[in-house]
Amino acid sequence: MPPIPITILTGFLGSGKTTLLLNLLPQLLSQNPTYKLALLKNEFGDLAVDSQLASASSIGGVRELLNGCICCNLVGQLDEALKELAETVNPDRIVVETSGSAFPATLAMEVNRLSRETNGAYTLDGVIHVIDVENWAGYSDTSYTAKIQARYTDLIVFNKWEVAGEQRMEECLDRVGDLEESIAWVKSDRGRVPVDVVFGVDGGLARTLGEEPSSQVNGHGHGHENGKGHQSEVEVLSITLSSSSPTSVIDASKLEKLLKSTPKDEVYRIKAVLAASSPISSSDSESSPASSSEDNTAGVRYILNWAFGRWTCTPVGNAGEEHESSSGVVLRMTMILARFESKKWKKRIETQGFVELLGEGGEKGTLKVEKIA
């Protein structure tokens, strides 16, 4: 069984976390109508208001942890809560939503610990922090400890910036800069962010891996004049490596160099379907690096998911049905990048040898890199 990806969604009360989550659901269901998203919700007090709202909005299952902070005194209950959701819902993904903590390092470390103790039943996909631009006063603590904690925040979503204005938005960016940490960020469009930025790929979304993601990044059911809107906050590259030989496989060791060297404030997500002679070792694996051995030249199809410096590589047969548009090619990859980064990364992919066929002296294959959003 592939691991269940865990997304941690954090931010102070009223920042718009639940709205963001509910706006992601239609995007998920448009890609896979049977997708199961489970929610582990941490609410202050003993009344689960937001959880009742979420449970009525096509979320597969909701579990509440009330009257405490899941990052602090309730962290010990995480194991049983995740286990209950996994057994009763069998979800494609679990979102852990917590209020009040800007830097949930303890929670992220607990998910990683549970992943090790359960032999990989879970994997930490991303830590998303939602900021209310209109009301946020900045970090109250910019000490060394706070900066260490900030490293566990993968992506900041600036919410309600349309009301606050650009000047207030710039002030918030300055406050983030106070931590002197490189953290990726995007602006929401009235509480909406492309699902490809917030969530990585998993078994429930595997069938869409070969599709052009522009419709997912560019839209969510309503239009924008002149192409402006939240889609301008990210750029997307589509990479294809094809070969005339049906037994060609990717050079996994070279691709792994790309995964290890990519800055998470420049590249938000990398997802791919590829043929390889062996899987690429996951970022938290203690196994040896990817091998360039040609022992299994027939290759196996894998799903690669890179998110904020962490990655997993799962056989397609264990994760979901591959989309027809990625079959027949050695690699089909999508890179979701920060604004103004696509030109630089297009050149890197084309010239630095990260994406090549395995083997010397044989066919080089055809590499195609294009900006699609």
N, C-alpha and C positions, 0 to 999 in steps of 0.2 A: 504493500500500500504506500503511495506517495505521501509525504508529510502534508498536514493541513497548514496552509500559510496563515500566520497571525499578523494582522495589521493593528497597531496601537494608534488610537486617535485621541489626542489630548488637547487641552486648552481650558482657559478659565470659563466660569459660568457665563452663559450668554454669548460666547464667541461665535456660535453657529455650527457646532460640531454635528448635532443631530440633523440640521438642515442639509449640511454637506453630505452626510451619509444617505439621507433620503433621496437626494438628487443623483446619487451614484446608482441607485437601484434600477431606474429605467434603462440606464446605459448597459448595465450588466445583463438585464433580462432581454434587451434587444440583441445581444450577442448570443445568449443561450437562455431560452425561456424556462428551462428547468434548473437554472443555477440556484444553489442553496447558500445563502449568506446568513450566518449566525452572529448574534450580537451579545457580548458580555458587557453589561452596562453598570457603571459605578455611579451612584447618585447619593448626594448628601441628604440626610434625613431618612425617613422611613416610608416615603411615598414615591412609588416608581411611576412618575407622570410621563417622562420622555420615553421610558421603555414601553409603556402602553401604546404611545403614539407609534413607536417603531414597529411593535408587533402587529399593528394593523396595516402595515405598509409593505406586505409581501416579503418580509424578512422571515427566513425559515424557522428561527428559534431565538428566543430572548431569555437571558439569565441575568438577574440583578444581584449586585452586591451593595447593600444599603448601609447608610449611617457610618461612614468611614471612608478613608482614602485607600484605594487599591494599591497605590504606590507606597503606602506606609503600613498602617496597622492591619489592612485586609489582604496583604500580599500573599500570606500563607494559605488563603482560600482559593487562590487562582487554580491550583492543580485540580481540585475537585470540580470547580466550575467548568473548566475546559473539558475535562473528562465527561461530564454530564452532557455538554453540548455535542461532543463528538459521538457519543453513544445514542443520544435521542434524536439528533437532527441529521447526522452524517453529512456535515456541511462541506462545501467546496472551499470555504474560507470562514474564519472567525475574526470579527472586529472587536477589539477591546477598547471601549470608550470610557475615558476617565476625566473627571473634572478637577480643576484646582491646581494641577501640577504642570508647570511648563516644561520640566525636564524629567521625564519618567525613567531615569536610568535604572532604578531598582526594578521596575516592572520589566524592562527590556532584558535585564540580566536574569530575571526569574524565568522568562520565556525560554531563554537560551539554556538555562539549567534544566528545565523540564524537557526540552528537546533532547538533551544528552541522556537524561535518566529514563526516557521512554524509547530509546533507540530510534530517535528521529520521527516521532509521531507528529511533531509540530516543527515549524520553521518560522523564524521572525522575518517577515517580508518588509516591513517598514514602520517607522515611527513618524507620525504626521502630527504637527502642532498647528492648531488654528488660532489665529490672532485677530481680534476685533480691532481694526484700525481706528475706528471712531473713538474708542474708549481706552485703548491700551496705553499705559504710561511708561512702558519699558520694563526691563528686568530690574527688580529691586536688589538683586545680588549679582554683581559682576566679578566676584572673586574667582580665584583659581579653581576652587571646587565647582562653582557654577559653570565655568568654561569646560571642565571635564564632563559635567552632566550634559552640556549642550551637544557634545559629540554623539550622544545617543539620539538626537533629533535629526532625522533624515531629510525632512521637507517641511518648510513653513508655508502655510496657506494664509495669505492676507485676505481677510473677509471684511465686507462692509466698507471697502475703500471708496466705492462710488459715492457714498454719502459724505464721507470725511473729506474727500478732495485730494489732489495730487500733493499739495504741500504737506498735509498730515501723513500721507503715504511715505514721503521722503523722510520725515521725522522718525517714523517707525523703522525704516531701513537703517537710519543712523543708530537707533537703539540696538538693533540686531548686531550692528558692527561693533558695539561696545564690548561684545564677548570675544572679538578677535578670532572667531571660528568661521570656517567656510561652510555655510549651511545653504542648501538649495532652497529656492522659494518661488512661488507663483502667486498671482492674484486670482481670486475667484471671480466668476461672473455671476453676481447676485447669489452666491452660495453654491455655484456649480464649478466643478473642476473636471477635466477629462479623466475618465476612469483609468486610462492607460498610464497616467502619471501617478495616481494614488495607489493603484493595485498593480502588482506584477501578474504574470500569467500563471495559471494553475490548471489542474485537470479539467475543471468546468469550463474553462475558456480556451482550451487547446484547439478546438475546432476553428477558431477565428485567427489562429496565428498567421496563416498565409494571406489573410485579407489585407488590403490597403487600409491603414489605420486613420487615414485623413478624415473619414466621416465620423470616426469616434472622437478624434481630437478637435475637429472643427465644429462639431454640433452636438446638440442635446435636445433637438426638437424645436428650436426657434432660431430665427436668422438674425444676422447683423449686417448693417449696411457697409458697403465698401470692404467687406471681409474683416472688419474689426470686431474685436471681442476677446474672450479669454483665450481663444486659440492662438493669438499672437504672442502669448506668454511662453509658448514652447515651439520648438522646431523639430521636424521629424525627417530622419533619413531612412531610406529603404535600401537594403544591401542584398544582392543575390549573387551566389557563386554557382555556376552551372558547369556541367561536363558532359562530353559525348559518351563517356563510359558509365554504365550503370553501377559499377563497383567502386567508383571514386568516393573518397571520404575526406573530411576536413583535417587539416593538421591541427590537432587539439592543443599541442604545446604552444603554438604560435597564437592561437585564439585565447588561450589562458593568459598570455602576456597582456593582451588587450584588457581582459577582465581585471587584472591586478593593477594596471597602470592608469585606469580611467578615473579622473577626479569626479567625485559625486556632486560637486557644485556646478559642473559643466554638463554632465550626462546624468539624467534622472533614471532612465530605464533602458535596458537592453533585453530584448526577447527574440528568440530564434528557434527555428526547427532546423536540425542539421543531421548529417550522416557522419558517424565517427566510428573508428575501430574499437574505441573504449570511451566510457563517459568521462567528461571533464570533472575533476574532483571538486566538490562543493567547497565554498570558502571557509566553512567551519570544520572541514574534514581533516583528519590527521593522516590520511593516506598520502601516498607519494603523488607528485605532480603528474599532470596528464602526460601520457607516453606517446612517442611518435612511432611506436612499433607498428609494423605492417602485418602482424600475425593474423588479424581478422580483417582482411581487405574487403569483405562483403559489406561490413558496416552495419550499424544499428541506428535507427532514427531516434534522436533525443530532442527534448524540449529544454532550452536554456533560458533561465530567468535571472537577470542581473538587476539588482535594485540597491542603489546607494552604497555600493562597495561590497555587497554580499550577493552570492549567487548559488543556484542549485541547477543540477542537470539530471533530468528524469527521462527514462525511456518513454517514447510516445505510447507504446502499448499499455503502459501502466497509468497513463495520465489522461488519455482521451483520444478521440478520433482526429487524425490530422486533416486539415483542410486541403482540398484538391489543388489549390493554387500554390502550395508549397511542396507538393509531391513532384518528383522528377528533377529536383534541383539538389545540389549538395548542401547548400545553406540558403536559408531565407531569414533575414534578420531585420529588425526594426530598432532604431535608436531614437529615443526621445530626449531632446537636449534643451538646455536653457537658450534663451534668445541670443541670436547673433553667434552661435557656436557651430552651426551646421557647416559653414564653408570650411572652417579649420578642420573639423572632424571628417568631412568628405575627403579632403586631401590626405589626411593621415591614413584612413582606411585604404585609399587607393595606392599609397606609396610606401607604407611602412611594414608591409608583409604580415599583417595580423590575420588576414583571411586568405588562406592558400590551401591548395590540395596537398594531401600527404604523398610524399614520394619525390625522388629526385630524378631528373632527366626525362620524366614522362610529360603527360599533358598538363598544362598550366591551368586549364579551365578558363572560364569567362567571368570576370568580376564586373558587376554593375552597381554603382552607387549613385543614388539620385535623391534630391530633396523633394519630398512630397507634401510638406506642410511647414 
